[in-house]
Amino acid sequence: MRYQVIFLLFFSTFVNGQASLEARIKKHLGSEAFRYAGVSITVLDLESGKKMAGINENRVLIPASTQKLLTSFTALDILGEDYQYETKINYSGKIDDQGTLNGNIYIIGSGDPTLGSHKFKESLAFEELIRRISKEIKRAGILKINGKIIADESIFNSFPISPSWQWNDLGNYYACGAWGININENQYTIRFSKRAKVGNRPKLTSYGPKVPGLELSNELVVDSAGTGDNAYIFGGPYNYKKRIVGTIPAGKGSFAIKGSIPDPPLFMAYHLMKRLNKDGIDVDEYETQYEPRKKRTKNIYTIFSPTLKQIAQRANLESNNLYSEALLKTIATKQSTGGSGGVGIYLMKRFLRKLKIKTESMHLEDGSGLSARNNLNSMLLATFLQRYANTFDDINEVLRYLPSAGVSGTLSKMFKNSSARGRVWAKTGTMDRVHNYAGYIRTKSGRWVSFAILVNGFSVNQQTMRKKLERLMTDIYKYG
C-alpha cells in the first residue's frame, strides 16, 4: 500500500509538472509575436521518454537547419565517428625514361566536403593543397603529361543541389551543393569598396580564387550603414554568368560576399593544371568525369579528411550546409553506387525506424534543411533526440555535436545573462519566417530533457523571435 502511495505521489508530481510547464509555454505563445505563427513544441524526459510538454506536437512544419541533427547523427551511426574521406591522385598509362606520362592524371573524388578547406588544422588549405599535389606528381617522376587532368566526381550522382532549393539561394556560398569533388568549401569571395554614397553602386574591386569563364554583373546598391549584407548572387550550378543584386552597407574599407563555384570538380582540375604548368610540368587539357572510370590507374598521393566526428561537429556548430549535404550522399554510397540524396534520405528514415520512430509524418528533400519543402513535427524530432541519446552511456558523447548556450556555435551570442547559460545544447534552424531550436536541456532540478521548438510563419523580425524563444527555453530550464 505504501508503494502505491509513493507511486501516486510521483505520478501526480510528474503530471502536475507537465501541466505547469505547458502552462508556462502557452503563456509565452500568447504573445502577439506568435499570433499568425504555426507552432509545434515538444519536451520529453530524457530517461523515460515521457512527454513533459506538448503544444501541437504532431503539426508538421519546416525544420530548417534543425534537420542537420538527423543527417549528422545518421551518418555517425552508419559510417562511424572515425570515418575519413580519401581523395586519390592517380595516373593512367606509362611514364617513359624522359619523365613523360603518356596517360592522364586523375583526381578521384570521395565527396570529401573539407578538401582544401582552411577550417581544419590537420588539412591543407586550397592553394597549399594544389601545390602539394603538384609536388607529389613531380616526385612520382612525371615531368610532362601527354594527356589530361581529369576530375573524377562519379562517387556522387550529377545532382549537386536539391531541385527544391530556392533560385535566390543558388549562387550564394551556403547553397553550393555537394559534389563528388568539393574544393575550397565550394566558394569564392567577391570584394567591393564600401566608400560609395548611399544609393550609388559600390565598385567591385576583386574576386578569388579565379573561376575560369566566370562573368559577374554587379547590380548592387549601397544602403545606409548598419543595414548588413543583403546581397544575393543569382545563377546556379554550371551557370557562369552571375548577377549580384541587393544592397551592402555604406562604410570605409571593403565588403566581402561569398559565391558558390559553378562546377567545383572542373575548378579543381583547372587549378591543378595551372599549378603544374607553373612548376614546369607541361599539360594543357582538363575535364570532369561523371561516370565511374574503367581504366586501371596507379596511385600517386592520397588525401585524408578530418574524422567524421570533426566534420559533424562543424556541420552542427556552424550550420554548414555543404558538410550536411555531403554526409547525406556519403551514407548513400554504402547502399548503392552513385551516392544520391534520395538514397541517403531512405537510409535516414531506416535509421529512425531502427529507433522505433514512425516516419509517415516526415518529408525530406535534402540533408541540410535548406529546402522549404522539408516537413516534420516537434514530437518526431524530440523523440529522435531522446532515443539517440539513450544509445550512449554518457550524454556528453552527443552534446559535443551541439552548440552550447552562451558558449559556442550558433548559440554563442545567446543566453549571456540567462540562468540557462551553459545548460542548453541546441541546433538552430532559421530561414525567412522560420525560427527553430532542437536539442537538450539540463534543467535547474537536474533533470535531462530533449526538446524541439518549431515556429513558422511569424510576422515579427528574427531578432524579436529569437529573444522570445530564448526566454521560452529559459523557462524550460527553470521549470522542467
TITI-385162 format. One line per field, with one value per residue (C-alpha): residue number from 1; residue in one letter; chain; x, y, z. Coordinates in steps of 0.5 Angstrom, whole numbers, plus 2048, in hexadecimal, padded with zeros to 3 digits. Layout:
N
i: NUM/... .
aa: a/... .
ch: A/... .
c1: X/... .
c2: Y/... .
c3: Z/... .
***
This chain:
480
i: 1/2/3/4/5/6/7/8/9/10/11/12/13/14/15/16/17/18/19/20/21/22/23/24/25/26/27/28/29/30/31/32/33/34/35/36/37/38/39/40/41/42/43/44/45/46/47/48/49/50/51/52/53/54/55/56/57/58/59/60/61/62/63/64/65/66/67/68/69/70/71/72/73/74/75/76/77/78/79/80/81/82/83/84/85/86/87/88/89/90/91/92/93/94/95/96/97/98/99/100/101/102/103/104/105/106/107/108/109/110/111/112/113/114/115/116/117/118/119/120/121/122/123/124/125/126/127/128/129/130/131/132/133/134/135/136/137/138/139/140/141/142/143/144/145/146/147/148/149/150/151/152/153/154/155/156/157/158/159/160/161/162/163/164/165/166/167/168/169/170/171/172/173/174/175/176/177/178/179/180/181/182/183/184/185/186/187/188/189/190/191/192/193/194/195/196/197/198/199/200/201/202/203/204/205/206/207/208/209/210/211/212/213/214/215/216/217/218/219/220/221/222/223/224/225/226/227/228/229/230/231/232/233/234/235/236/237/238/239/240/241/242/243/244/245/246/247/248/249/250/251/252/253/254/255/256/257/258/259/260/261/262/263/264/265/266/267/268/269/270/271/272/273/274/275/276/277/278/279/280/281/282/283/284/285/286/287/288/289/290/291/292/293/294/295/296/297/298/299/300/301/302/303/304/305/306/307/308/309/310/311/312/313/314/315/316/317/318/319/320/321/322/323/324/325/326/327/328/329/330/331/332/333/334/335/336/337/338/339/340/341/342/343/344/345/346/347/348/349/350/351/352/353/354/355/356/357/358/359/360/361/362/363/364/365/366/367/368/369/370/371/372/373/374/375/376/377/378/379/380/381/382/383/384/385/386/387/388/389/390/391/392/393/394/395/396/397/398/399/400/401/402/403/404/405/406/407/408/409/410/411/412/413/414/415/416/417/418/419/420/421/422/423/424/425/426/427/428/429/430/431/432/433/434/435/436/437/438/439/440/441/442/443/444/445/446/447/448/449/450/451/452/453/454/455/456/457/458/459/460/461/462/463/464/465/466/467/468/469/470/471/472/473/474/475/476/477/478/479/480 .
aa: m/r/y/q/v/i/f/l/l/f/f/s/t/f/v/n/g/q/a/s/l/e/a/r/i/k/k/h/l/g/s/e/a/f/r/y/a/g/v/s/i/t/v/l/d/l/e/s/g/k/k/m/a/g/i/n/e/n/r/v/l/i/p/a/s/t/q/k/l/l/t/s/f/t/a/l/d/i/l/g/e/d/y/q/y/e/t/k/i/n/y/s/g/k/i/d/d/q/g/t/l/n/g/n/i/y/i/i/g/s/g/d/p/t/l/g/s/h/k/f/k/e/s/l/a/f/e/e/l/i/r/r/i/s/k/e/i/k/r/a/g/i/l/k/i/n/g/k/i/i/a/d/e/s/i/f/n/s/f/p/i/s/p/s/w/q/w/n/d/l/g/n/y/y/a/c/g/a/w/g/i/n/i/n/e/n/q/y/t/i/r/f/s/k/r/a/k/v/g/n/r/p/k/l/t/s/y/g/p/k/v/p/g/l/e/l/s/n/e/l/v/v/d/s/a/g/t/g/d/n/a/y/i/f/g/g/p/y/n/y/k/k/r/i/v/g/t/i/p/a/g/k/g/s/f/a/i/k/g/s/i/p/d/p/p/l/f/m/a/y/h/l/m/k/r/l/n/k/d/g/i/d/v/d/e/y/e/t/q/y/e/p/r/k/k/r/t/k/n/i/y/t/i/f/s/p/t/l/k/q/i/a/q/r/a/n/l/e/s/n/n/l/y/s/e/a/l/l/k/t/i/a/t/k/q/s/t/g/g/s/g/g/v/g/i/y/l/m/k/r/f/l/r/k/l/k/i/k/t/e/s/m/h/l/e/d/g/s/g/l/s/a/r/n/n/l/n/s/m/l/l/a/t/f/l/q/r/y/a/n/t/f/d/d/i/n/e/v/l/r/y/l/p/s/a/g/v/s/g/t/l/s/k/m/f/k/n/s/s/a/r/g/r/v/w/a/k/t/g/t/m/d/r/v/h/n/y/a/g/y/i/r/t/k/s/g/r/w/v/s/f/a/i/l/v/n/g/f/s/v/n/q/q/t/m/r/k/k/l/e/r/l/m/t/d/i/y/k/y/g .
ch: A/A/A/A/A/A/A/A/A/A/A/A/A/A/A/A/A/A/A/A/A/A/A/A/A/A/A/A/A/A/A/A/A/A/A/A/A/A/A/A/A/A/A/A/A/A/A/A/A/A/A/A/A/A/A/A/A/A/A/A/A/A/A/A/A/A/A/A/A/A/A/A/A/A/A/A/A/A/A/A/A/A/A/A/A/A/A/A/A/A/A/A/A/A/A/A/A/A/A/A/A/A/A/A/A/A/A/A/A/A/A/A/A/A/A/A/A/A/A/A/A/A/A/A/A/A/A/A/A/A/A/A/A/A/A/A/A/A/A/A/A/A/A/A/A/A/A/A/A/A/A/A/A/A/A/A/A/A/A/A/A/A/A/A/A/A/A/A/A/A/A/A/A/A/A/A/A/A/A/A/A/A/A/A/A/A/A/A/A/A/A/A/A/A/A/A/A/A/A/A/A/A/A/A/A/A/A/A/A/A/A/A/A/A/A/A/A/A/A/A/A/A/A/A/A/A/A/A/A/A/A/A/A/A/A/A/A/A/A/A/A/A/A/A/A/A/A/A/A/A/A/A/A/A/A/A/A/A/A/A/A/A/A/A/A/A/A/A/A/A/A/A/A/A/A/A/A/A/A/A/A/A/A/A/A/A/A/A/A/A/A/A/A/A/A/A/A/A/A/A/A/A/A/A/A/A/A/A/A/A/A/A/A/A/A/A/A/A/A/A/A/A/A/A/A/A/A/A/A/A/A/A/A/A/A/A/A/A/A/A/A/A/A/A/A/A/A/A/A/A/A/A/A/A/A/A/A/A/A/A/A/A/A/A/A/A/A/A/A/A/A/A/A/A/A/A/A/A/A/A/A/A/A/A/A/A/A/A/A/A/A/A/A/A/A/A/A/A/A/A/A/A/A/A/A/A/A/A/A/A/A/A/A/A/A/A/A/A/A/A/A/A/A/A/A/A/A/A/A/A/A/A/A/A/A/A/A/A/A/A/A/A/A/A/A/A/A/A/A/A/A/A/A/A/A/A/A/A/A/A/A/A/A/A/A/A/A/A/A/A/A/A/A/A/A/A/A/A/A/A .
c1: 800/806/809/802/802/809/808/802/806/80B/806/802/808/80A/803/803/80A/808/802/806/80B/806/802/808/80A/803/804/80A/806/800/805/803/809/806/7FF/800/805/805/808/80A/80D/80F/813/815/818/81F/81F/818/815/80F/80C/80D/80A/807/804/801/807/804/804/809/80D/813/819/81E/825/823/823/82A/82A/826/82B/832/82F/82D/834/838/834/835/83C/83F/842/849/847/84B/84A/850/851/856/85B/85C/85F/85E/863/86A/870/876/87D/87D/877/871/86B/867/860/85C/85C/856/853/84F/84A/847/842/846/843/849/84E/852/84F/852/84E/852/859/85A/858/85C/858/856/85D/861/85E/85E/866/867/863/868/86E/86B/86A/871/874/871/876/871/874/86F/868/865/85E/859/858/851/84D/849/843/83F/83E/838/833/832/82D/831/82B/824/81F/81B/820/81E/821/823/828/82B/831/833/838/833/82F/836/833/837/83B/840/846/845/84A/84B/845/842/842/846/846/844/846/843/845/840/842/83D/837/830/82C/833/836/83C/842/843/84B/84D/84B/84E/850/850/84A/84B/846/842/83E/83C/837/837/830/831/82F/832/82D/82E/833/831/82C/830/831/82B/82F/82D/830/82C/82E/82E/833/836/834/83A/836/834/830/832/82C/829/82D/833/834/838/83F/846/84B/848/842/842/83D/83E/83B/83A/83F/83B/83F/844/847/848/84B/850/852/854/858/85C/85D/860/864/867/869/86C/870/873/86E/86B/864/85E/858/853/84C/847/844/83D/83D/842/849/84A/852/856/85A/860/860/865/862/85C/859/855/850/84F/84B/843/843/846/842/83C/83E/83F/839/834/838/839/833/837/832/838/83A/833/831/838/836/82F/832/838/834/830/837/836/830/831/836/835/833/82D/829/823/826/829/822/820/825/824/81D/81F/823/81D/819/81F/81E/817/814/80F/811/80A/809/810/812/819/81C/824/829/82A/823/823/81D/817/813/816/811/811/80E/811/80F/813/819/819/818/81D/822/81F/820/827/82A/828/82C/832/835/837/832/839/83A/834/835/83C/838/833/834/834/830/834/83B/83B/839/832/830/837/833/82D/82B/831/82D/829/829/829/82F/833/82D/82A/82D/829/82A/827/822/821/81E/819/814/816/81A/81B/81F/820/825/826/825/828/822/823/820/826/821/823/81E/81E/81A/818/815/813/810/80E/80A/80B/80B/810/817/81C/820/819/817/81E/81D/816/819/81F/81A/816/81C/81E/817/818/81F/81C/815/817 .
c2: 800/805/804/805/80C/80D/80C/810/816/815/815/81B/81F/81D/81E/825/827/825/82A/82F/82F/82F/835/839/837/839/840/841/83F/844/84A/84E/84B/844/847/844/83F/838/835/82E/82C/826/825/81E/81B/818/812/810/813/815/81C/822/827/827/82C/82A/825/821/827/827/82D/82F/82C/831/82F/82B/826/825/821/81C/81C/81C/817/812/813/812/80B/809/80B/80B/811/80F/80F/813/815/813/817/814/817/811/810/80C/80A/80A/80E/80E/80F/816/817/818/815/812/812/816/819/817/81B/815/819/815/81B/81E/825/827/826/82D/830/835/833/82D/82D/826/828/82C/832/832/836/831/82B/82D/82E/827/823/826/825/81D/81D/81F/81B/815/816/81A/820/820/81E/81C/81B/81F/821/81D/81F/818/81A/814/812/816/817/81D/821/825/829/827/829/82D/832/839/83C/842/83E/83A/83F/840/83C/839/836/833/82C/825/823/81C/821/827/82C/833/832/833/83A/840/847/84E/854/85B/862/865/86C/86E/872/86F/86E/86D/867/864/862/85B/85B/854/84D/846/841/841/83D/83D/83F/843/849/84E/853/858/85B/85C/863/866/866/86A/868/862/85F/859/854/854/852/84C/848/845/840/838/832/832/83A/83E/845/847/84D/851/854/857/85C/85D/862/868/869/869/864/85E/859/852/84D/845/842/83A/838/835/82F/82D/827/82B/831/82C/829/830/832/82C/82C/834/832/82C/831/836/830/82E/828/829/828/82C/828/827/824/820/819/818/810/80B/80A/804/805/802/807/808/80C/812/815/814/81A/818/81C/81E/819/819/81B/821/822/821/826/82B/82A/82B/830/835/832/830/82E/82B/827/824/823/81F/81B/819/817/813/80F/80D/80A/805/803/804/807/80E/811/815/819/814/80E/812/814/80D/80B/810/80E/807/809/80D/806/803/807/805/80C/80D/811/811/819/81B/81D/81F/821/823/822/829/82B/831/82E/832/82B/827/826/822/823/825/81E/81B/81F/81F/817/816/81A/817/810/811/814/80D/809/80C/80B/813/818/81C/818/81B/822/823/824/829/831/833/838/83F/83B/838/838/83B/83C/83F/846/844/843/847/84A/844/83F/839/83B/835/831/831/82D/82E/82E/835/835/83B/83E/843/843/83D/83C/835/832/82B/827/826/82A/828/82B/82F/829/825/821/820/821/821/827/829/830/832/838/83A/840/845/84D/850/850/84B/84E/84F/848/846/849/847/83F/841/842/83C/838/83B/839/832/832/835/831/82B .
c3: 800/802/7FB/7F8/7FB/7F9/7F2/7F2/7F5/7F0/7EA/7ED/7ED/7E6/7E3/7E7/7E5/7DE/7DF/7E2/7DC/7D7/7DA/7DA/7D3/7D1/7D5/7D0/7CA/7CC/7CA/7C3/7C0/7BF/7BD/7B6/7B7/7B6/7BD/7BF/7C5/7C9/7CF/7D2/7D8/7D5/7D9/7D9/7D2/7D6/7D3/7D8/7D3/7CC/7C8/7C1/7C2/7BB/7B7/7B1/7B0/7AC/7B1/7AD/7B0/7B6/7B1/7B1/7B7/7B3/7AE/7B2/7B7/7B2/7AF/7B5/7B6/7AF/7AE/7B5/7B8/7B6/7AE/7AA/7A2/79E/797/793/78E/789/782/77C/776/777/779/774/775/774/779/774/776/770/774/779/780/784/78A/78C/791/797/798/79E/7A0/7A3/79D/79D/7A3/7A8/7AD/7B0/7B3/7B0/7A9/7A4/7A1/79A/797/79B/799/792/793/797/791/78C/790/791/78A/788/78E/78A/784/780/77C/776/775/76E/771/775/77C/77E/784/785/789/788/78F/790/78A/786/78A/78F/792/793/78E/793/795/794/78E/792/796/791/78F/796/79A/79F/799/796/796/797/791/790/791/795/796/79A/79D/796/797/794/797/794/797/796/798/79D/79C/797/79A/79B/795/791/78E/792/78E/78D/78F/78E/78F/790/78F/788/785/77D/779/77F/77D/783/781/787/789/790/793/79A/79F/7A6/7AB/7AF/7AB/7AA/7A4/7A0/799/795/78F/78A/786/788/786/780/77F/77E/77D/783/785/78C/78F/795/79A/79E/7A4/7A3/7A7/7A6/7A3/79F/7A0/79E/79C/79A/794/792/78D/787/786/78C/788/782/786/78A/783/780/786/787/77F/780/786/782/77D/782/785/77E/77C/775/775/771/772/778/778/77D/77D/77F/77E/782/77F/77B/77A/77F/783/788/78E/78F/795/79A/79E/7A4/7A7/7AE/7B2/7B1/7B9/7B7/7B1/7B4/7BA/7B5/7B1/7B7/7BB/7B4/7B1/7AB/7A5/7A1/7A6/7A7/7A0/79F/7A5/7A2/79C/79F/7A3/79D/79A/79F/79C/794/78F/78D/794/794/799/797/79A/7A0/7A2/7A1/7A6/7AB/7AB/7AC/7B2/7B5/7B5/7B8/7BE/7BD/7BB/7B6/7B0/7AC/7AE/7AC/7A5/7A3/79D/79F/7A4/7A7/7A8/7A2/79E/7A1/79F/7A4/7AA/7B0/7B7/7BE/7C1/7BC/7BD/7C4/7C4/7C0/7C4/7CB/7C8/7C4/7CB/7CE/7CA/7CD/7D5/7D5/7D2/7D1/7CB/7C8/7CB/7C8/7C1/7C3/7C4/7CC/7CE/7CF/7CE/7C7/7BF/7BD/7C5/7C7/7C7/7CA/7D2/7D4/7DA/7DB/7E0/7DB/7D8/7D7/7D9/7D2/7CC/7C5/7BE/7BB/7B5/7B1/7AB/7A8/7AE/7B1/7B7/7BB/7C0/7C2/7C7/7CE/7D5/7DC/7E0/7E6/7EA/7E7/7E2/7DB/7D5/7CE/7CA/7C4/7C2/7BB/7BA/7B2/7AF/7B4/7B3/7B7/7B5/7B7/7BD/7C0/7BF/7C2/7C8/7C9/7C8/7CD/7D2/7D1/7D1/7D8/7DB/7D9/7DC/7E2/7E3/7DF .
***
